């Protein structure tokens, strides 16, 4: 920790005489009340969770004519985890971003180090800003921009310098992103991503690993006309999912065949009010199709490294560390945002359905019959308000509620193992939060 602050001090002293140097911070405590966030309340567990987390950041940007660097130190903690007289700190202090970018020409540059990746609407690659720790990657990023943009990212991960290990993230990842604004009314982005994860080779005498690759290719189009902004996404996922290999390298993986389709429409009704409508489809695995051919493929789309809290409701029931390799999702939603002077407010309503059939585990457990349940998973209402106290300071609060269905309760239970430990019928599932965001700029040399 001392080395990190020493590095900051050296950079600060050496850079203050230059014009294009910025030093900034962020203080973001958030109180959260959780009564059914991410998973439904069960008949045995009707408890609530109240806690405060805090993100503190100190960052600098420094720019010369042919190069620039960025450094961002981050501390994430839960209030109360560290004792008042503690000699050691229970927080997680890390370097969130540390990168250098070289301008090879007016149009070509290369950026290397640890950095956030946020592209388009962040469905596939996003910074996950809601999470206090957020997400950053270690990679080299080549950028060419000349009336259009082409970005090539290349990452290879190791936990240590030895050859056999399992990274806490992907083993390797490469992506190619193309973006062009054809006119004021139309912008197109195309993304191709190759994702490699390490899998175990089942050999007790000589354990090892092999890298399994999957790919996502797709596009996002944005149209603007007469006050409307219309976005359309389509992504297809192929390759192999994560699995195992035998000592003879026999492959125990399924091939991916999955897709994501999204349509979002917004309309500025006035200077203060913006309306939105949308639909998203993420393919899934049917729980009632037991044919051999169907079982050879994984049909569940995985949005990989996107900002998933932004999508499918703020209570995080889908694709926020959950709902993977499941029945997929359909999300029909409407929202409204209001802003005037220093005040902001808004609400979003979601109706969720599965993309593939859900097995009625209770019927199968009792009779052996394979029966599908209703595709309806439930409804969610998200609301928020905010007040812009001053430049760089905002206070925000929100309340969300999930109105679940029998299908969602069955999906989140394991009836065949424990028919009793299942989500409770009629239990309330809701969450609330209050957040203060302070972003001071200590030095602004831009």
Buried (B, 14 or more C-beta within 10 A) or exposed (E): EEEBEEBBEEBBEEBEEEEBBBBBBBBBBBBBBBBBBBBBBBEEEEEEEEEBBBBBBBBBBBBEEEEBBBBBBBBBBBEEEEEEEEEEEEBEBBBBBBBBBEBEEEEBBBBBBBBBBBBBBBBBBBBBBBBBEBBBBBBBBBBBEEEEBBBBBBBBBEEEEEEEBBBEBBBBBBBBBBBEBEEEEEBBBBBBBBBBBBBEBBEEEEEBBBEBBBBBBBBBBBBBEEEEBBBBBBBBBBBBBBBBBEEEEEBEBBEBBBBBBBBBBBBEEEEEBBBBBBBBBBBBBBBBBEEEEEEEBBBBBBBBBBBBBBBBBBBBBBBBEEBEBBBBBBBBBBBBBBBEEEEBBBBBBBBBBBBBBBBBBBBBEEEEEBBBBBBBBBBBBBBBBBBBEEEBBBBBBBBBBBEBBBBBBBBBBEBEEEEEEBBBEEBEBBBBBBBBBBBEEEBEBE
